[in-house]
Amino acid sequence: MMCFEDVHFWYGEKEDPRAVAALRGVSFVLREGEFVVLLGRNGSGKSTLAKHCNGLLVPRKGRVCVDGMDTRDESVLWEIRRRVGLVFQNPDNQLIATTVEEDVAFGPENLGLPPSEIRKRVDEALARVGMSEYRKREPHTLSGGQKQRVAIAGVLAMHPKYLVLDEATAMLDPEGREELLQLLRELRKDVGILHITHNVEEALLADRVMVIDNGEIVAEGSPREVFLVGKDIEKWGLELPQIVEVALLLWKDYPDLFSVLPLSPDELVDALCSYS
Amino acid sequence: MFILVENVSFTYLANTPFAVQALRGVSLTISRGESVAILGRTGCGKSTLVQHLNGLLMPQEGRVVVDGVDTRVRGAALKGIRQKVGLVFQYPEDQMFEETVFREVAFAPRNMGVEGEELEARVRWAMEAVGLNYEALKDKSPFELSGGQMRRVAIASILSMKPEVLVLDEPTAGLDPQGRTALLERLQDLRRQWGLTVVLVSHNVEDVARIAERVVVLEQGRVVFDGPVREFFACEHRMRQYGIIPSPLLQAAFLLRARGFEVDPPLTPLELYREIEEKVLARRKPCSVKV
């Protein structure tokens, strides 16, 4: 379990109530096997939160615990970083080796594992993200979506329990984005996933959605619960997913049209067809 | 017509073992005041094509003519083309370098010899045109601004040349929903108020739906579709064939059509809502046709 308890953080010397990207009393729990999407506009504090997950930043007040280990305790920091993998926005900034498999091997090598174990982990991780056939390729010849999958393989080779993605889909084209989201759906059974984004459509896949604004968690629940706020979501700098917006407009005119809020095109169309 | 692209072919690293043919006989015309989206999957030639529109790349075969002038001219005439056709690259804020927003936006017109009061007036106009407060921001460092504001400064620094055509490569990439909506609304205003011609390179169907009237689709360096945006959005098979993923709104419309409701492809959530009210709920036709 990854646990944020009343986490406060600010950049610079003193706490400033207006500063952007600060955290102001953030509390939540991410369990293994859970897929959570964190939504927030630019400057809301979402990347600051991501950097707290594995101790890249540590709270000024409150605490972050990973499986009971406090991120301020330097003696357990490497174990925390093995358990919590981070993937960032720009695929070009994360790959360092000259071939795909060497890149994936970088983490396990630093753990001091025997070569046979490293080989096994690299092969498993590449198979997991569907990149085995690219293992000898140079990373710069891959598409953005493929690079992000290699970055995730590098994290998976550490056998993490949690995966934190900080706007990892933002620079991908639609096909690369679909690939990555499909992979997250497959990985969700084995690791806890915290996917940070401002794309509201991506939140529909989550078990749970949290909205962060001005450094505070302002909404939390299933996608259905969170998006019931309707147009009020704009006060947090976000928009409604398109299908939800249509459904809420229809629901006003036809109160008995839906028993639950439809989120996907299929759910909307099924509800419309069973209504008549 | 204002821009003519005639049978243009272009190969990177031509005559080497690494040659990649990016454009294969591309022809299209763009009229004044139009709003055209260029779509296609990564590597289809979109960016190569738009760099031909202001003479940054020259056609190896065929020709590009802007307002009657072939882009292969040199000297003052080429400068004239680059002033008429403003090109905003992807992540344009990465190219900013000046110390203040004013100097950044003033850079291009100053190089064109604009000075003094006219320079100030241009910078003010360009900043306000993209929704930036001139007095509040002109002396700030561009790097203190939010991502959405930086993007708008970068666009203002092209607008300050007073181009007649604005070509934007993925202008909303990385912006949050508010920044994106604000930018797209400003582009619409510029078209309405100043008759600006807009060429948008994108693979984001929602952006295209919001501002483009016409769609040009490239596939492996060839134009495979050129027509009204609604016509392109009417065929799911064709969209997917060219690597364009339909928005959830369009997907819902396609599903309804498959079940026998004659729903037109919607560009906005409000349009789909009206289509459903009129063509699905008002008629209460049973869903007899299965997918």
Interface residues (C-beta under 8 A of the other chain):
Chain A: V20 R41 N42 G43 Q89 S143 G144 E167 A170 M171 D173 P174 E175 G176 E178 H198 V200 E201 E234 G237 L238 E239 L240 P241 Q242 I243 E245 V246 L249 L250 D253 Y254 L257 S264 P265 D266 L268 V269 L272 C273 S274 Y275 S276
Chain B: R41 T42 S146 G147 G148 A173 G174 L175 D176 P177 Q178 G179 T181 H203 N204 V205 E206 G243 I244 I245 S247 P248 L249 Q251 A252 L255 L256 R259 P269 L270 L272 Y273 I276 E277 V280 L281 R284 K285 P286 C287
